[in-house]
Amino acid sequence: MSRVNPETGARIARMRKAGHTLKAISIEFDLPLGTVSYWSKPRTNTRRKVTPDIAQRIVSLREEGWKLDAIAAEVGLKQSTVNWWCTREGAISARTRRIQTVGRDYVRNGRVVRAFTPEEDARLQQLSIQGLRISEIARALGRGTNSVQGRLNALALYDALREGGA
């Protein structure tokens, strides 16, 4: 059995739309029911790309003091995407310009989240300055790559706030 190419997938979708059963299509193409079911569904990409214009709009709205959920509704993106772009670009609300300190471990979604210690922050910055890749830094610290990238972004933002740049 071979992989389904886009043309075959389109034929499966047309047959399903015409009223053929999954089983009949499965027999005709000699494919498992799950594969036929997968290709029977619309293949549209619902994810929206963040263009430079949208990214700039997100940043400017955040710096005007908009809340993340309001920005997300305004630009038609998920709140987590807006939060990621704000963190990436160092944009924080004018109402909440305060420097966060290193906290303690806490529970999020039933899992204990291990907060970064000042020693880990120092080592993280040192390894980053040495030019190590994020994955190498994460391995050295025993952390996930997303955790390391997020912490580097946060530390850069905190440094900018201390210097009065953000």
N, C-alpha and C positions, 0 to 999 in steps of 0.2 A: 504494500500500500504506500502510495506516495503522498507528499504534502499537497494541500489544496492550494492551487494558484489563484490569483484574483479573478481570472476569467471563470474558472469553475465555481468559485465562491459566488460570483454574480449570477451564474446559472442556477445555483442552488437557491439563492434568494428569490429569483424570478419564479421558480417552480413553487416555492413555498407560498409566495404571494398569490400565485394562480390557484392555490387550494390543495396542492399535493400534500400528503401526510409526510411527516418526518421519516417514517419507516419506509415509505415508497421511494423517497429520495435517497435514503440510506442504501437501499438495495440497488437502485439504478447506478449510483456512483461507487458502490462497494466501500462505503465509509461508515464509521461508527455513528450512532445516533447523536452523541455529544458533539461531534464535529459538524454534522448537518445542522444541529440546533444552533451552534455558534455562528455558522455562516448564514443562517436564516434571518438573523437579527440585523438591523441597520448598522452599517459600518461607518457611522459618522464620528468624527473627532469632536467631542464637546469641549475639549480644553481650549482655552483662549490664550494665545501668545501675548506676552507682555512686550509691547513695542517700546522703544525709547520715549515716545510721546506719553504713553500710559505711565511708564515708570516715573517720568518727570511730574506728571499730574499727581501721582500717588505721593511723591515727596513733598510737593508744594502744598497739597491739602493737609498732610500730616503736620507740616511746619506751621500751618495756619491754625492748628489746634483741633482738627477734626479727629474723631474717634475712628479706630480701625474698622469697625462694622459699618460706619457711615461711608467711609472711603470705599470699602468693598462694594457696597450697594451702588455708589456713584459710578464706579468704573466697571462694574459687572464681573468682579472676580471674587474668589473666596477670601475670607478674612485672613486665613493662614498665609495666602499668597501675598496679600497686602502687607502683613506683618513681616514676612521674609524680605520683601523689597525695602521696607522702611529700615530694617536692621542692616541690610546690605549697603544701603546708601547713607546710613547714619542719620536718618530723619526721625526726630522725635518731636512730640507735641510741645509747643511753646509753654503749655500749661504744666507739663510734667518734666521739665528740664532739671532733673536731679541725678546725682551720681549714685548708682546702686553699689552696695558693698557686697563682698563675698558672704553668702549666707550659709545656713546649715542644710543638712540633708532634709528632704521633704518628700511627701508622698503625692504622686500625680497619677491618676487613673489606676490606683491600686498598686503602683510600683514605686519603690524607693528611688528617688533621684539623688545621686551623689553630687553635692555641690563642689565646685572647684575651690581648693584651698589657695591661700596666697603663694605657697611654695609651688603648687602645680601651675598657677598663673605665670610665675617667674620662669619655670622650666619650659612652659608652652611658648612663651615669647622668645626665650633663648633658642629653642629648636627652630622656631619660625625664622628668626634672624639668620640662623645657620643655613637656611635654604632647604630644609627638609620638606617633603611633600606632606600634605595633610594626613594621608594614610600612614606614613611613617611616624609622624608625631602621635597620632592616635594609638598606634601600636606601642610606642614607647611609654605612653601615659596610661595604657590600659583603658582607653576610652573609645567611644564610637567616633567615626569620622564627622558625622553631623554635629556631634557635641563639641568637638574640637573646632570645627569651622565656625559654629555659632559663638563659642567663647572668644575666639580671635576677633570676630566682628564686634562683640560686646566690649572687649578690652580696647579696641581701636576707638570705639565710640566714647568710652569713658575717658580715654586720653584726650580726645578732641574736646570733650566737655571741660576737662580740667584746664586745658589751654585756652578755653573760651572760643574755640573754633566752630562749635556746633550750636 
